[in-house]
């Protein structure tokens, strides 16, 4: 019998989305986001801006190198979200028009994707699957919840979404 790799479940690359929350001596909070990966499988990370608190993906962004900002800058009312690939360094996509599902190694921040079934050409974030959208909502709920928690002045803590389990 033929083996159909396209129809098997592909595991997530694992990793951890991290939020470093800092409360300064005036009681003001700031945060930084990160993504750690340590499994022996390929991985890629993309960035999506999501509207808060709803967690609705708004647009993709390019993650710059050290000392570079995100491109484009974050829209008003949105937060950046880091999302990891599957364990084969691919992305699942679901067409918003025909609901067709496909996977590939691309989730471009700048160029649109094209549905291989109906030909719809639109930004990558529009092709996010329901599970990816649930992750974006969970990510924002976790970050916003951490920012709402009480902290002592001049303290910091790390909040982690662990996808390695």
C-alpha positions in Angstrom: 0.0 0.0 0.0 1.3 3.5 -0.8 2.4 5.8 2.0 0.7 9.2 1.9 2.8 11.6 3.9 0.5 14.5 3.0 -2.3 12.9 5.0 -0.6 12.2 8.2 -0.6 14.4 11.3 2.5 16.6 11.3 3.7 17.6 14.8 4.5 21.2 15.8 8.2 22.1 15.9 7.8 22.6 19.7 9.4 25.5 21.3 8.3 28.1 23.8 6.8 31.6 23.2 8.2 33.8 26.0 7.1 37.1 27.5 9.6 39.0 29.7 7.5 41.3 31.9 9.4 44.1 33.7 8.0 46.5 36.3 10.2 49.5 36.8 10.7 51.5 40.1 7.7 53.7 39.1 5.4 50.6 38.7 5.2 50.9 34.9 5.3 47.7 33.0 7.0 46.8 29.8 7.5 43.6 28.0 9.6 41.8 25.4 8.6 38.7 23.4 10.7 35.8 22.2 10.6 32.3 20.9 12.9 29.5 22.0 13.4 26.2 20.2 15.5 23.2 21.2 14.0 20.1 19.5 16.1 18.3 16.9 13.7 19.1 14.1 13.6 22.0 11.6 11.8 25.1 12.7 10.8 28.5 11.4 9.1 31.4 13.2 6.8 34.0 11.7 5.3 37.2 13.0 1.6 38.2 12.8 0.1 41.4 14.3 -3.2 40.7 16.1 -5.9 43.0 17.3 -6.2 43.0 21.1 -8.0 41.8 23.1 -9.9 39.8 20.4 -6.9 38.1 19.0 -7.8 38.7 15.3 -4.8 38.5 12.9 -4.5 41.8 11.1 -1.3 41.6 9.1 2.0 39.7 8.8 5.3 41.3 9.6 9.0 40.5 8.9 11.1 39.8 11.9 14.3 41.8 11.6 17.7 40.9 12.8 19.5 42.2 15.9 18.8 45.9 16.3 16.2 46.0 13.5 12.5 46.6 14.1 9.6 44.7 12.7 8.5 45.6 9.2 5.9 47.1 8.9 5.6 48.7 12.4 2.8 47.5 14.7 -0.7 48.9 13.9 -2.6 50.8 16.6 -4.4 48.4 19.0 -2.3 45.4 17.9 0.4 43.2 19.4 3.1 41.2 17.7 2.6 37.4 17.9 5.4 34.8 17.2 4.3 31.5 15.8 6.3 28.4 15.1 6.1 26.1 12.1 5.5 22.4 12.1 8.3 19.9 12.6 9.0 19.9 8.9 9.4 23.7 8.8 6.2 24.0 6.9 2.9 25.9 7.4 -0.6 24.7 7.1 -2.9 27.1 5.2 -6.7 27.2 4.8 -8.2 29.2 2.0 -10.7 31.8 3.3 -12.7 31.5 0.0 -13.0 27.8 -0.8 -11.8 26.3 2.6 -9.2 24.2 0.8 -6.2 23.1 2.9 -2.6 23.0 1.8 0.9 23.0 3.3 4.1 24.6 2.1 7.3 26.0 3.4 6.2 29.6 3.0 4.3 32.1 5.1 5.5 35.3 3.5 5.2 38.6 5.4 5.5 40.8 2.3 4.0 38.8 -0.6 0.5 37.3 -0.9 -0.2 33.6 -1.0 -2.2 32.0 -3.8 -4.7 29.2 -3.1 -3.8 26.2 -5.3 -7.5 25.2 -5.5 -9.4 28.4 -6.4 -6.6 30.9 -7.2 -7.4 33.4 -4.4 -4.4 35.7 -3.9 -4.4 37.5 -0.6 -2.0 38.2 2.4 -0.7 35.1 4.3 -2.5 35.9 7.5 -5.8 35.4 5.8 -4.9 31.8 5.1 -4.4 30.9 8.8 -6.1 27.7 10.0 -8.6 27.7 12.8 -6.0 26.1 15.1 -3.5 28.8 14.2 -6.1 31.4 15.0 -6.9 29.8 18.3 -3.1 29.9 19.1 -3.1 33.7 18.3 -6.0 34.2 20.7 -4.3 32.1 23.4 -1.0 34.0 22.9 -2.7 37.4 23.4 -4.8 36.2 26.3 -1.6 35.0 28.0 0.3 38.2 27.3 -2.5 40.5 28.3 -3.2 38.4 31.4 0.4 38.6 32.4 0.5 42.4 32.0 -2.7 42.7 34.2 -1.2 40.7 37.1 0.1 42.6 40.0 3.9 43.0 40.3 6.2 44.6 42.8 8.2 47.7 41.6 11.6 46.9 40.3 10.8 43.3 39.5 10.6 41.1 36.4 9.3 37.7 35.5 9.0 35.4 32.5 5.8 33.9 31.3 6.0 30.9 28.9 3.7 29.2 26.5 5.3 25.8 26.3 4.7 23.8 23.1 7.3 21.2 23.8 5.0 18.9 25.8 
